[in-house]
Amino acid sequence: RGTAASAMPEAAGVNGQSNGQSRGRSRSPTMAGAPLPKGQAVQFFHAANAGDRKAHLLRPKGWPGNGPLILKSHGWLDGTLKEAFDPSAVVPTKQATWAHVQPSGDLAFESREGRKIGAEARRAQHIRTPSFQPPLLSLVFVRWGGKYSEWMDEQEANDGDWGKYGSPPSDEYMAALVEHGVLVHPQLMDDEGWKYNVEIYNLFVRSSADTWAICDRAELLATKLRGKKKTIFWMLWPAEWQDTGDPDFACYVERQAMFMAMRSCEAQGLSSGFPHPADLFELITSKSWMATLSLHPGARLPAAVLVSKDSVVKSPEEAAKDAMNGLEHIRKLNPFPRQPGDPPAPSEVNKDGIKRGVVKLGWSWENRFVSVFVGEKQLQQRLKAMLSQPGLMASYCIVQEWVDFDFEMRLFFLPPPAWLPGTLEPVRIECNAWGERSDEGGSSADETLGQSHGSFSKLSEEQCLKRWAGDKEAWVDAKAQAVETSQLLVAWLLSANARPVPMIRLDFMLKRLGPGKARVAFGEYCEMGACCIGWKEGPPTIWKAALDAALR
């Protein structure tokens, strides 16, 4: 796919600047009419790709030089015409016909590494009469500014990759979000005659310490944003690990630092527009709901308990025994939904009592830090191995009973601001299968924690039906159960934050029980920005939903 800079369809401007023109769009300058003389005061729309190390970015006045660095990549800036300009002669595809603008002398440009750059004259496609009109939206990307890793942008194409836009923390993803999301949003591109009515800042952090420092600068940050609406897109991943400095862990920050930074900004009226507000984002990614919600009969969850680290440190034997007893207690209080004649639910192996299950960590993705256990003795080993990893800061892990399933169905929802109970429909359904796990029953699982133990493959509806002997009725039954269960699951999120989520992905495990009949078990909530699997246009659809919510 190439680097984030080369992936931008905008032609490169002078000094590493993007010109604000996107493929397939042709706009006249905002300032139209009679020719303008040299020296005329104007404002020009500055647009730079913050992922480009050479891009000219603007440091706001009064921002400290140490710690997290905030730089403006998009917005209207003051300047004067370097030469006479005739708006009627502009050809959008020819930079030489654009206005030649000298930025105001008080503008301090620099690179994302903090290197000072002169305010040289440049060509600007979009200019306007100077105005103090605040933009409709101030958008801040909190993004990685430390050691960069190739994995963030360059991936081998396979069934488990992130697709053409990359993953949310990557420069590539954010460049696409700006171009295919922000700069094509109808409200932002023409708000009652105000064109390009947005400013974009980029808050670069290099470590968890930088992220913590945002807490002390949240009030200052709020004063720098002029928009009528203000939102922050948090393009980092919270983790339960101490910082290592290893580029392979770029964009991961300690979850305590991230969520405290989010809450500090929210306390200043800066909404978290991506992926979710702090409390909800923390709840979803913690996976603690796997246990607390497993007592709800409508959630179709396998039984699960949380096991604290201190209990494992004191006695792995007692911790494992308590976990097994807890699973049995929950399953007896809330038997998994099952019709007469159905096979044991949710697994055959546990029909006479909990024997098999999994141990997993919160704040982990892609089937990593998940270990299978069979029996109480092996559970002791798994608990000890999971919670004694060097650098791990987790205070608990999740122990969950086993679920038999054939493949997964992932439902993408874009809930409207208000919806009637029971009326939500997924905008997209994707399916996938996992290969046989490589850690079945062996002690080697303790040595390969953090690795995905099963291959991942996308499945079309046709491939799903082939696995189910062409049983279309079972497929329809499974989809109906998943959609019905989703009504409760999406509504349950309102208990954590009364404002509906703009987007959520719900993953279900599906098992065919017989002709025309299927069983569905809920697997996981996945936050906005989660992988869209085979939904190629999923990211731009989700970006618009996030921006729509930020503009309400």
Number of C-alpha atoms within 10 A of each C-alpha: 15 11 15 22 22 13 15 20 15 17 17 18 17 16 16 18 24 26 22 22 20 18 11 6 9 11 13 15 21 19 17 14 10 10 13 18 14 14 14 16 19 23 25 30 24 27 23 27 29 29 21 20 15 19 24 31 31 26 24 17 10 8 15 13 10 8 17 24 21 25 25 24 23 25 20 23 18 22 23 20 24 19 15 15 20 17 21 13 10 18 15 17 15 10 19 13 18 23 26 22 28 22 23 17 11 10 17 18 21 21 20 25 12 14 11 15 16 13 18 14 17 22 21 26 28 23 26 19 13 14 11 7 11 16 22 21 24 25 26 26 22 23 24 26 20 15 14 18 15 12 15 22 21 15 15 11 11 11 15 17 16 22 22 17 22 23 21 26 22 25 25 26 23 24 21 23 20 18 21 18 21 23 19 17 17 14 20 21 17 13 14 9 9 16 20 26 23 26 26 22 24 27 21 22 24 21 25 19 16 20 28 23 18 25 19 13 17 20 16 15 19 16 9 15 22 17 18 13 19 22 24 26 22 23 23 21 20 23 24 20 18 16 16 12 12 10 15 14 18 25 26 24 27 20 24 17 20 26 21 18 22 27 19 20 25 18 12 14 15 23 21 21 24 25 23 25 22 23 14 18 20 19 16 21 22 20 20 19 18 25 20 13 18 23 21 16 13 18 22 26 27 27 29 29 25 22 21 16 20 13 15 21 14 10 13 20 19 14 23 25 15 16 22 24 15 19 22 18 13 19 19 12 11 18 18 24 17 12 10 5 7 13 14 16 20 25 18 12 17 16 12 8 12 22 16 20 24 19 22 24 25 23 19 18 14 14 16 16 23 25 28 23 27 18 13 20 13 17 27 20 16 26 28 20 16 26 23 14 13 9 12 13 17 19 14 21 22 23 30 25 24 23 25 17 20 15 20 23 23 23 23 23 22 21 19 14 12 8 11 8 9 13 10 18 15 17 12 15 20 18 22 22 18 16 11 11 13 15 20 14 13 12 13 11 22 18 11 15 19 18 13 18 22 16 14 18 15 18 20 13 14 11 14 22 16 12 14 20 12 14 18 18 14 22 21 14 16 24 20 13 18 25 19 17 20 26 18 15 18 20 17 14 18 13 10 14 15 10 13 18 26 24 25 24 24 23 22 29 23 25 22 22 15 13 13 15 17 22 27 25 26 24 20 18 22 20 19 26 21 17 20 23 20 20 13 13 12 17 26 18 15 22 23 19 21 23 21 16 19 20 16 7
